[in-house]
Amino acid sequence: MRSGRAPTLEDVARVAGVSRATVSRVINGIRNVDPQLHEVVWDAVGQTGYVPNRLARSLVTRRTGTVALVVSDSEAHDDDPFMSRFFADPYFGRVVGGLMSVLRREGVQLALQIVGTDDAKKRLVGDLRSGQADGAVVLSLPAVDPLPRMLTDGGIPAVLIGRPADPVPIDYVDLANDTGAALAAEHLLARGCRRIGMISGPADVPASLDRISGFRRAMARHGHGWFPTASGNFTQDSGEAAMRALLAQDPALDGVFVANDLMALGALLALRSTPQSVPDDIAVVGFDDSSAATAAAPPLTTIRHPLEDMAAEAARLLLARVEDPAMQVSSVIYEPSLVRRTSA
């Protein structure tokens, strides 16, 4: 490249070995381009140092080339405790990784938005309606959350990861959480556990409710109409406290299902201060198959939650919704599986 001259579309086309029109279609996010050519063109963009004129692009396509990842949580108040939880929880990192596996190939950027109050949600909807992003992938954690309906009422392309608690005409990707919890119950019973407890997540979160109901139904089918329970908020500290509460209810527990891996780490920590060893005296099954499961001592038997695949599908659904706002509302449900390690 000659010194003093900014790289052009023609330079990118020459390096990529494609036409200028193909380069333009890729950079402008037009989807009728071979996916392999996307990678070739963006590699050439990097080699040449070409900087797309996003203002000109947005004037032509009326798109920003950005989508928002919105975390809607009543605990989100821009304070350090919530932000620390967000960056420490492997759940969120896996979601971001899955989204970027699709968005990066399409040349689309991801912007994180964390909202908790109703005012913050109203501001977010206003920002999205004014064109600050082309759409949103939403992690909606509270059971009662107005945000999904606010987005649909505002005509904003959006996809939920996790089913909406209330019927809302919005695309979503979810896991069959009840099936996963039933797998945990069946595994504990099959290995001979008879005094089994459960550590659940918050009772106002749809995924947590599904895991509770799935585990309860599976246990009841095997004659266990009641079992001790304690709840946490999906953090390690809450899992440790919940395990101590369970042991206070029944010190002779020989099995426990924990509704996510971070809480299961806390449960294992609580058990280290007791005479009971894992898994000889008490078996522990987690949920998610996150990095926390392999870091645990002993490594956790857990329910596989294919978050990366689910987030990638959410990104594909959102891009399709941006392309065709009138397409039929759809849902995609993934099936869980049991991953055997040495904790149960």
N, C-alpha and C positions, 0 to 999 in steps of 0.2 A: 504494500500500500504506500502511495506517495505521501511524503511528509506534508502536513498542513491540510490534507483533504479528508473530510469525514467519509467513512465507508458508506456505500450506497446499497440499495436493493440489488443492483446489477453486480456489485462485488460479491454479495452473498450468493447470488444465483450462479456466478462463475465458479466459486469455490465448492458449492454444493453439487454442481453439475445438473442443475434443473433450470426451468424457465423462471423469468422474473415473476410471471403470473403465479406460479406455484409458491414461490417465496412469499408473495403478497398474501395468498390465501392462508398459508400456515401462520404467518405473523398476525393476521387479522382474525384468527380463530375460526375460520370457515371450515366446517367439519368434513366436507367431501374430498378429503385428501388422504392418501394411503398413510397409515400410521408410521410406517418405516421412513417415509419422506419427512415426517415431522422431525424425527430424530436427526436426520441428515441436515435439514435446514437449520435447526437450532444449534447443531455442532458448527455449522458454517458461520452462524451469527456470532458464536463465541470466538471463532478463529479470526474473523475480520474485525471484531470490535464494533459491529453495527449496533446502534441504539435505536430501536423502533420509536417512532414519534407517536406516543400514546394519545396525545391530544388529537392529532390528525386521524388516528385509528378510531378513536371514540366518536368523532364526528361522522365517520363513514358507517360504522357498525352500530353506533349508539350503545356500545359496550365498553366496560372499563378494563376487561381482562383480569378482573379480581373477583374472588368470591370470599364471603365471610364465613369463618367457623365461629359460631355463636354458642357460648356456654351459658345456659340460663340456669341460675342456681340462687336460691334465696340466701345462701351464705356469702354471695359475691357482693362485696362492698368496696372493692379496690383496696382491701387491706392486706397486710402481709400474710396472715394465716391462710386466707383462701388462695392467694397466689402461690404460696409455698405448697399447698395441697395439690394445686393444678400441676405444677412442674415436677412434683415428687411422685405423683400417681402414674404408674406405667400405663394405665388405661388411656389417658389423654395422649401420651406420646405415640401409642399404637394407632390411635385415630388419626393423628396428624400424618404419620407415616403412610397410612393407607390412602388418605386423601391426596397427598403429594405424589404418590405413585401414578396417579391418573392426571392430576392437574399439571404436573411438570411437563409431561409429554405434550399437553395442549397449549403450553405457554401461558398458563393461567396462574396468577399469584393468589396466595392465601393470606387473609387478614384475620387475626384473632380478636374477637369481641367477647368480653365477659360482662354479663348483665345480671343484676339481682333484683333491683327495685322496679316497680311499675313505671316510674319516670324514666329510668334508664332504658327500659324496653320501648317506651314511646319514642325516645330520642333515636334509638337504633332503627325503628321502623321508618321514621322520618328520614334518616340518613340514607337508608336503602332505597326509599321511594325517590329520593333526589338524585339517585344514580351513583352513589359512592361505591357500590359493588353490584355485580350482575345478579346475585342471589346469595342464599345462605344455606349452609349445612348446620343443623341445630342439634346440640346435645341438651335436651330439656330434662332436668333432673327432678323438679318438684312434680307431685301428682296433679296439683291444681296450678296450671300455668297458662296465663292468657296469651303467651307469645305465639304459639302455633296459629291460633285463630287470628291474631293481629296481623300476622304475615299473610295469611290467605285473604283476609279482608282487604289488605292493602295491595293485593295483586302482585306480591313479591315471590319470585321463584324460590322455593325452599324445600329441603328434604330433611326429615328427622332421622337421627340414629336412635332407635328405640321407638316403640309404638306410642302414639299420643294417648293420654289417659282418657280424654273425651273424644268423641267422633268429630274429626276435623278433616275436610277434604285436602289432605296434604300427603305427599309421597313419604314413605318411610321404609327404613331397613331395620330389621330386628332379629333377635335370636329367639328360638323356642326355649325360653328360660325355664318353663315348667318341666319340659322334657329333660333338660340338663339336671335340674334338682332331683327328678325321679331317678336318673342314672346314678346320682350320688347315693340315694337311699338304697337302691338295689345292690350297689357295690358293698356298702357297709353291712347290709343284711347277709349277703352272700359270703362274706368273710367271717361270719359268725357273731357279729356284734348284736347285742340284745338290749343294752341300755344306752340308747342313742339320743343325743341332744342336737340342737340346731342353733347356730348364731346367724341371725338374719340381718339384712340391711334395714334402712329406715322404712317404716310401714307405709309411708306416703309416696314411695317411688314405684312406678309400675313394674319395672324389672324385678325389684325386691319382692313385691306382692306375688308375682308369677313364680318366683323361686320358692316362696313360702308355700303357696298352694300346691305346686308340683311335688314338693317333698312331703307335705302332709298327706296328699292323696296316695302316694306310693307307700308310705308307712302304714296308712290305714288298710290298704289292700293286704298287708301282711300281718294284720292284727294289732298294730301299734296305733291305737286311736288317740293316744296322748303321749307326748314326750316333752321334756323340759326345753325351754327356749330362752334366749336372751338376744338383745339386738345391739347393733353398733351402727356407725355411720360410714362404713367402708374404709376406715382408717386403721392403721396398725394399733394405735393406742386403744381405740374402741374395741377392737377384737380381743386385746389382752384383758380389758375390764370385763367384757362379756364372758370370756372363758372362766374367769374367777366366779362370776355370778352363776354360771352353769354348774360349776363344781360345788358351789354352796347349796344348790338345789339337789344334786345327786353326786356325792363324792365318788361313787362307784361307776361312773360313766365309762363305757368301753368304746364309744364311737361318737364322732361329732362331724356334722356337715357345717361348713362355714361359707357364707354366701359370697365372699370374694377372697382372693389370695392375700391381699394386704391384711385383712382381718385375721386370716389363718396364720400369718406370720406372728401376729400378736398372741393368738391362741397358743401357738407353740412356745412362745416366750413364757406365757403364764404356766404352762405345763412343766417347764424346766424347774420350777420351784416346788414341784410336788414329787412324790415317790413314783408316779406313773410315767412309764417310758412310752415313747411313740416309735413304732406302732404296736409293740408287744402288749402293752396294757390298754392303750387307747389309740384308735385309728382316727386320722384327721383327713378329711377331704375338703379341698378348696373349690374355687370357681373362678375361671378366667383363663388359666394357663398363661399367666403373664411372667415377666422376668422374676417377679417375687416368688413364683412357684419353684423355679430352678435354684434360686438363691437360698431357699429355706433349708434348715437342718432339722430333720432329714428333708430331702426334696419332696415337694407336695404331690400327692395324687390329686388331680383336679379335673374340672370340667372345661374342655376346650371351648373358648369363646373366640371365633375367628374375626376379631375386630378389624384387622388390617383388610381382610376381604370385604367385610361389611362397609367399611369407610370408603374403600375404592368403589364399591357399587353405589354408595350414596353420591360420590363425586360424579359418576357416570349418569346417574338419574338427574342430578342437578343440571349438568351441561345439556342433557336432552330437554329438560324443562325450560331452560333458557332459550334453546333453539326453537322449541315448539310449546309455548305457554298453554295451548289448548289441548295438549295430549291428555289421555285418560289418567286419572290418579291411580298410582300403583303402590303395591307393597312387595317387599322381598324378605322372606323369612329364612334364616339359616338354621341348620340343625347342629346341635352340640355333640360332643363325643367325650368319652372318659379317657383321660391320659393317666396311666398307672405309673407311679413312682414308688417311693418307699415309705411314705407316711401312712399308707392304708392299703 
